Amino acid sequence: MKKILTGSMIVLMVLFLSAGLGLAGNGNGVGGGTGPINNILLGEPFDYLEVEVMDIVSSGAFVVDTADGEITIYGIGPDRYWESLEVYKPIETEIISVIGYVVVYDGDERHIATSITVGDVTVKLRDLETGLPLWRGQKKGQVQE
C-alpha cells in the first residue's frame, strides 16, 4: 500500500510540474512573436526620432509624444532584459528614439518597437529577420554604442 501511495504522489507531482512548465511558456505564445501579433515585420515601419517619454503604462509599454500626438509603444521588453544588457530603461521626460512597426491587433493599431535609443546607446528588441523578441534568448550585438 505504501508503494502505491508513493507512486501516486510521484505521478501527481510530475503532472503538476508539467502543467506549470506548460503554462509558463517557452516564448512561443502570446507576445512571443508567434501569438496574436505574429507578423510584426509585415506592418508599416515607423521611426520616431527624439521623442519624449510621457508616461510609463506598464513594464512592456510607454507613451511618447510625437508630431502625430501621443503614441503608445509596445514590446519594449522586461526589466530583466534591459538589466542584462546593463542599460537602464527610459523613464518619464526622457528623450529617446524608437524604430519599429505598426501592426493591427484586435482592430487597433499597435506600435511595436524593434529598437530604442537612449542617449547614445541603442538597444535592439527584436530580431529583424523573424520579428521575435530578443529577450527570449540573448544574442551578441543587442546593444550598440
Secondary structure, 3 states (H helix, E strand, C coil): CHHHHHHHHHHHHHHHHHHHHHHHCCCCCCCCCCCCCCCHHHCEEEEEEEEEEEEEEECCEEEEEECCEEEEEECCCCHHHHHHCCCCCCCCCCEEEEEEEEEEECCEEEEEEEEEEECCEEEECECCCCCCEHHHCCCCCCEEC
